[in-house]
Amino acid sequence: MNKYQFVLPYPPSVNTYWRRRGSQYYISDKGQKYRKDVQQIIHQLKLDIFTKSRLRIKVIADVPDSRRRDLDNILKGLLDSLIHAGFAEDDEQFDDIRVIRGVKVPGGRLGIKITELENA
């Protein structure tokens, strides 16, 4: 059972990650930048492994400021970016997802712990 632990920047919320033009949805400029940042980090850590395993993820979300935030709004952009970066093949692989509010940190950050599940 492999375990991976790393830190990522705080993502844009799902409300600003995706945009809509008519009936078409697309990733915003903020979302594109976040994807690129995550891809660089994953590549530097040599975690672009395209795992096929079932996965558990625990996210400690250190928020950037004191505003009220829905923690579930960070998940889609985060998981989408991890897949785009080549960590796994599909965000459907995440069977156990936990998000915990951390402390306030200027700029924010995400503490990520991913575990490959046994016998899944």
C-alpha positions in Angstrom: 0.0 0.0 0.0 1.8 3.2 -1.2 1.3 6.5 0.5 2.0 9.9 -0.9 2.2 13.2 1.0 2.7 16.7 -0.4 1.6 20.3 -0.3 -0.3 22.1 -3.1 -1.4 25.7 -3.5 -5.0 26.6 -2.4 -7.2 26.2 -5.4 -9.8 28.5 -6.9 -13.3 27.4 -5.8 -15.5 25.4 -8.2 -17.4 28.6 -8.7 -14.4 30.3 -10.4 -12.6 27.2 -11.7 -15.3 26.5 -14.3 -16.9 29.0 -16.7 -19.9 28.7 -19.0 -20.5 30.2 -22.4 -24.0 29.3 -23.6 -24.3 25.6 -23.1 -20.5 25.0 -23.1 -18.5 24.7 -19.9 -14.7 25.4 -19.9 -11.9 25.9 -17.4 -11.3 29.5 -16.5 -7.9 31.3 -16.7 -7.7 30.8 -12.9 -8.4 27.1 -13.3 -5.9 26.7 -16.1 -3.2 28.4 -14.0 -4.0 26.1 -11.0 -3.8 23.0 -13.3 -0.4 24.1 -14.6 0.9 24.8 -11.1 -0.2 21.4 -9.8 1.2 19.7 -12.9 4.6 21.3 -12.2 4.6 20.2 -8.6 3.5 16.7 -9.3 6.2 16.4 -12.0 8.9 17.8 -9.7 8.0 15.3 -7.1 8.0 12.5 -9.7 4.4 11.6 -8.9 3.1 11.7 -12.4 2.6 7.9 -12.1 -0.8 7.4 -13.6 -1.8 5.0 -10.9 -4.7 2.7 -11.6 -5.3 1.9 -7.9 -8.3 2.8 -5.8 -7.5 5.7 -3.7 -8.1 7.5 -0.4 -7.4 11.2 -0.1 -7.2 13.4 3.0 -6.9 17.1 2.4 -6.0 19.6 5.2 -7.2 22.9 3.8 -5.3 25.8 5.3 -7.5 28.7 4.2 -6.0 31.9 2.8 -8.2 34.3 4.9 -11.1 34.5 7.3 -13.9 34.5 4.8 -16.6 31.9 5.1 -15.9 29.0 2.7 -17.6 25.8 1.7 -14.8 23.2 1.8 -16.5 21.0 -0.8 -16.0 23.8 -3.4 -12.2 23.0 -3.6 -12.6 19.3 -4.4 -13.5 19.3 -8.1 -10.6 21.6 -9.1 -8.2 19.8 -6.9 -9.1 16.3 -8.2 -9.3 17.5 -11.8 -5.8 19.0 -11.5 -4.3 15.8 -10.0 -5.7 13.8 -12.9 -4.5 16.4 -15.5 -1.0 16.3 -13.8 -0.9 12.5 -14.3 -1.1 11.3 -10.7 -4.0 9.0 -11.5 -6.1 8.1 -14.5 -9.6 9.3 -13.4 -11.0 11.0 -10.4 -13.5 8.1 -10.2 -10.6 6.2 -8.5 -11.1 8.1 -5.2 -13.2 5.9 -2.9 -12.6 7.8 0.3 -12.4 11.6 0.3 -11.9 13.7 3.4 -11.5 17.4 3.7 -10.6 19.1 7.0 -10.4 22.8 7.6 -6.9 23.7 8.9 -5.6 27.1 10.0 -5.5 30.4 8.3 -2.2 30.7 6.2 -1.5 33.7 3.9 -2.2 32.5 0.4 -3.6 29.3 1.7 -2.4 25.7 1.0 -3.6 22.1 0.9 -1.8 19.4 2.7 -2.5 16.2 0.7 -2.2 12.6 1.8 -3.1 10.0 -0.7 -3.1 6.2 0.0 -3.5 3.4 -2.5 -6.1 1.1 -1.1 -5.5 -2.7 -0.7 -7.7 -5.3 -2.4 -9.8 -2.6 -4.1 
